[in-house]
């Protein structure tokens, strides 16, 4: 089995098995967003359960 490198670059698996992802809307048009909003967007989020199954198939050794 091979790891999908595109998935490996976008997601990371925690020690407890949760999958973390980055948030969208952090690349451009940042002038209009408040500092508080931009800091919140910098944090990673836990992937939703419905997507988690698909990503675990792509990353069999995670």
C-alpha positions as CSV (number, residue, x, y, z in Angstrom):
1,X,0.0,0.0,0.0
2,X,1.2,3.5,-0.8
3,X,0.5,6.8,0.9
4,X,-1.2,9.5,-1.2
5,X,1.4,12.2,-1.0
6,X,-1.2,14.9,-1.7
7,X,-3.1,13.9,1.5
8,X,0.1,13.5,3.5
9,X,1.0,17.1,2.8
10,X,-2.4,18.5,3.8
11,X,-3.3,16.5,6.9
12,X,-1.5,15.2,10.0
13,X,-2.6,12.4,12.3
14,X,-2.3,13.0,16.1
15,X,-1.1,10.5,18.6
16,X,-4.7,9.6,19.5
17,X,-5.6,9.0,15.8
18,X,-7.5,12.3,15.1
19,X,-6.8,13.9,11.7
20,X,-6.0,17.6,11.8
21,X,-6.4,20.0,8.9
22,X,-5.6,23.7,8.1
23,X,-8.3,26.3,7.7
24,X,-9.3,28.0,4.4
25,X,-9.3,31.7,3.7
26,X,-5.8,32.4,5.0
27,X,-3.9,33.1,1.7
28,X,-5.1,36.5,0.5
29,X,-7.6,39.3,1.2
30,X,-6.3,39.5,4.8
31,X,-6.5,43.3,5.1
32,X,-10.2,43.3,5.8
33,X,-10.0,40.6,8.4
34,X,-9.4,41.5,12.0
35,X,-6.3,40.3,13.8
36,X,-8.4,38.1,16.1
37,X,-10.0,36.5,13.1
38,X,-6.6,35.9,11.4
39,X,-5.1,34.3,14.6
40,X,-8.1,32.0,14.9
41,X,-7.7,30.9,11.2
42,X,-4.1,30.0,12.0
43,X,-5.1,27.1,14.3
44,X,-5.7,23.6,13.0
45,X,-9.1,21.9,13.2
46,X,-10.1,18.3,13.7
47,X,-11.4,16.8,10.4
48,X,-15.1,15.9,10.3
49,X,-16.0,12.3,10.8
50,X,-17.4,11.8,7.3
51,X,-14.1,13.0,5.7
52,X,-12.0,11.1,8.2
53,X,-12.7,7.7,6.7
54,X,-11.6,8.8,3.3
55,X,-8.4,10.3,4.5
56,X,-7.4,7.3,6.6
57,X,-7.7,5.2,3.4
58,X,-5.3,7.6,1.7
59,X,-2.8,7.5,4.6
60,X,-2.6,3.8,5.6
61,X,0.5,4.2,7.8
62,X,-0.6,7.2,9.7
